[in-house]
Amino acid sequence: MRFSSSLLIVSLLCYVYGGTSAIFTIRNNCPYTIWPATLTSRGGAISTGFELRSQTSTNLNAPAGWSGRIWARSTCSYFEGRFHCLAGDCGSGQVACNGAGGTPPVSLIEFTLNGDGNKDYYDLSLVDGFNFPVAVAPQSGGCPTAICPVDINNRGCPNELAVRDGSGGVIGCKSACFAFNQPQYCCTGPYGGPQTCKPTYYSDIFKRQCPQAYSYAYDDKSSLFTCPAGGNYLVTFCP
């Protein structure tokens, strides 16, 4: 798993962790319980996993200069004392992910706070596939909301990309990279740059339904958003 290309570059260019902290309000609008999780790439740690019942919210305090990702897990339970989720599991065996990332396919929300130009950078990424509709709404006026409102699991996920639960329901839609591990889908080898890595049939499936989300690694032009640093953010699953 990796950050979308531009957000990673922004994170690497940020040498000073100064500035103000931010509050991420995580909202569950899904009709069932989910288990959000976070992975920090830079800055102080925040809660790495928790339960969130339907129609409830919780706040995460992100320290100044924080960079990382947020995702959600579903269909979770304990088995022989270990916590496990069929969608988005991080493999820790606990509700807290403790520095582990989510197993694709996962819909990712990526942040770099106090980045280049004293801006926050944020995006939605389906580069690792899809498991939840999601939105990021800055709480400061004038900053754009990024939204992927469509349940791709049940609207257009090809059979060859579908991840199913025990009853046959689709709970995740893999990216072509994760499904096939081919350079043209993973932007590796001869396709390892923006000039050679282009949209594919599979990335277009994601892009048509969620045009504001990254559909492949170099999908920067329509998918990377900024806001003046210092604001708070509402992250909604099933917006």
HULIN-V920009 format. One record per backbone hydrogen bond with DSSP energy under -0.5 kcal/mol. NH is the residue of the N-H (numbers start at 1). CO is the residue of the C=O. E is the energy in kcal/mol with one decimal. If there is no record, write none. Layout:
BEGIN
NH,CO,E ; NH,CO,E
END
This chain:
BEGIN
5,217,-1.2 ; 8,4,-2.3 ; 9,5,-2.1 ; 10,6,-2.6 ; 11,7,-2.3 ; 12,8,-2.3 ; 13,9,-1.6 ; 14,10,-0.5 ; 14,11,-1.0 ; 15,13,-0.8 ; 22,62,-2.5 ; 24,22,-0.5 ; 24,60,-2.9 ; 25,23,-0.7 ; 25,233,-2.9 ; 26,24,-0.7 ; 26,58,-3.2 ; 27,25,-0.6 ; 27,235,-3.2 ; 28,56,-2.5 ; 29,27,-0.7 ; 29,237,-2.4 ; 34,52,-2.3 ; 35,73,-2.3 ; 37,71,-2.7 ; 38,48,-0.7 ; 39,69,-2.1 ; 41,67,-3.0 ; 42,67,-1.8 ; 50,36,-1.8 ; 52,34,-2.8 ; 55,28,-2.5 ; 56,28,-0.6 ; 56,53,-1.2 ; 58,26,-1.8 ; 60,24,-2.7 ; 62,22,-3.0 ; 62,60,-0.8 ; 63,61,-0.6 ; 66,63,-1.8 ; 67,42,-2.5 ; 68,111,-2.2 ; 69,39,-2.2 ; 70,109,-2.5 ; 71,37,-2.2 ; 73,35,-1.1 ; 74,87,-1.7 ; 77,84,-2.4 ; 79,82,-2.6 ; 82,79,-1.7 ; 83,93,-2.3 ; 84,77,-2.7 ; 86,74,-0.7 ; 86,75,-1.8 ; 87,74,-1.7 ; 88,103,-0.6 ; 97,48,-0.8 ; 100,97,-1.2 ; 103,89,-2.9 ; 105,128,-0.6 ; 106,128,-1.1 ; 108,106,-0.6 ; 108,125,-2.4 ; 109,70,-2.5 ; 110,108,-0.5 ; 110,123,-2.6 ; 111,68,-2.7 ; 112,121,-2.5 ; 113,66,-3.2 ; 115,119,-3.8 ; 118,115,-1.5 ; 119,115,-0.6 ; 120,227,-3.6 ; 121,112,-3.0 ; 122,225,-2.4 ; 123,110,-1.9 ; 125,108,-2.7 ; 126,214,-2.6 ; 129,126,-1.9 ; 130,173,-2.5 ; 134,148,-1.8 ; 135,236,-1.8 ; 136,146,-3.1 ; 137,234,-2.9 ; 138,136,-0.6 ; 139,232,-3.1 ; 143,140,-1.1 ; 146,136,-2.3 ; 148,134,-3.2 ; 152,150,-1.5 ; 154,151,-1.2 ; 155,152,-0.7 ; 157,152,-1.0 ; 158,156,-0.5 ; 161,158,-1.8 ; 162,158,-1.0 ; 163,172,-2.9 ; 165,169,-2.5 ; 168,165,-1.9 ; 171,163,-2.9 ; 171,169,-0.5 ; 172,163,-1.1 ; 173,130,-3.0 ; 174,161,-3.2 ; 179,175,-2.2 ; 180,176,-2.8 ; 181,176,-0.6 ; 181,177,-2.3 ; 185,182,-1.5 ; 186,182,-1.9 ; 187,183,-1.4 ; 188,183,-1.3 ; 191,188,-2.3 ; 192,189,-1.8 ; 196,193,-0.9 ; 197,193,-2.8 ; 198,196,-0.8 ; 204,200,-2.3 ; 205,201,-0.8 ; 205,202,-0.6 ; 206,202,-1.1 ; 207,203,-2.4 ; 208,204,-2.5 ; 209,205,-0.9 ; 210,206,-2.4 ; 212,147,-0.5 ; 213,210,-1.9 ; 214,124,-3.1 ; 219,216,-1.8 ; 220,218,-1.5 ; 223,220,-1.4 ; 224,220,-1.4 ; 225,122,-2.5 ; 227,120,-1.8 ; 229,118,-2.0 ; 231,228,-0.7 ; 233,23,-2.4 ; 234,137,-2.4 ; 235,25,-3.0 ; 235,233,-0.6 ; 236,135,-2.4 ; 236,234,-0.6 ; 237,27,-2.7 ; 237,235,-0.5 ; 238,133,-2.5
END
